[in-house]
């Protein structure tokens, strides 16, 4: 989601003659777009701001003017005025639902106002004011369809930094997808903190689900692939499950975070489901589409997690069999219920994480190796590091390297015979 927000900030500022630069030493404005999910997010932000301060001071000492420093995103929302107290050189603090007003906030700085802040939670205003037309072209485009969260998992800050669940209307999303496709997009990734909780409206005021939205945009002729992320198990509705079996443009790869395999820990996390419910969703999706592959998120060392609870997580991982996963040690987030509970010792967290990651890596390598000899459609989206090398993605989000392409394949889906497989990528030969 932060990548999408950053791109939209760029779109917002381009009409005011701001252009992106690869070097902060050339910038007239530096925007630090922050995420609150990672461990010690606030302290990492202040550390990065210290580096930005040096650049700002150097530029000013050379008579190169004032570099506007902006802190955006979820840490900005959580810290608010505290950022100005600890980093007085910051000019603007803006939350993830308020950055649509960046041009006006910059104008206030130009009028010599100091410490401008906006942290409103008005999602409707955000999407009404964001530019739908993007000058950024790409083979794969991110489209935000839903923001916020009403689940209140006890480890998570999203409901406090992104606000309540909000869904954009269908026509607004459709127009953005159409414009992306006209700029060369072949694949769209529908984004949301709980994307499958999407409940937008048509222009006639009729409520529509994520399955309805996907079916609607799948009618766009030049759009080849559709994905959505991130999903919550309790919002996997029957129509969405069945759509995986009936809509060929919907990719057979689903990120479905479970976080833990222990019923006790799932309850403590307020995940609102147990492991059997999760297994049932997995089985129904596999019944709908036999070649579907899953990824997930796992937190180890959550408060109260015992060796038996961790064993349940390992058991779930082995029973599901994932194509890839993301795993983290639990770290307390200030203001969340889990932060005040008795914590698992750090050395136990580290040991459990190493064991889990070993199993995850084993499964990922096995899945990649199972692709050797297969012919897989690959969407080429970027250049490789070697001469005449292109990199693309399979329908399972695996990176595929191809050497010596016979023609320009950027933005095309080409069949590739997989020759080699590693833990993180594949290589192959084109089948022309």
ABEGO torsion letter per residue (X at the ends): XAAAAAAAAAAAAAAAGBBBBABAAABABBBBBBBAABBGAAAAAAAAAAAAAAAAAAAAAAGAEBBBBBBBEAAAAAAEAAAAAABAABABBBBAAAAAAAAAAAAAAAAGBBGBBBABBBAAAAAAABBABBABBBABBBBBABBEBAAGBAABAAAAAAEBBBBBBAAAAAAAAAAAAAAGBABBBBBBABAAABBBBBAAGBBBBAAAAAAAAAABAABABBBBOBBBAAABBAAAAAAAAABAABBABBBBBAGBABAAAAAAAGAGBBAAAAAAAAAAAAAABAABBBBBBBBBGBBGBBAAAAAAAAAAAAAAGBABBBBBBBBBBBGBAAAABBBBBAAAAAAAAAAAAAAAAAAAAAAAAAABGBBBBBBBABBBABBGBBBBBBAAGBBBBBBGBABBABGBBBBBBBABBBAABBBBBBBX
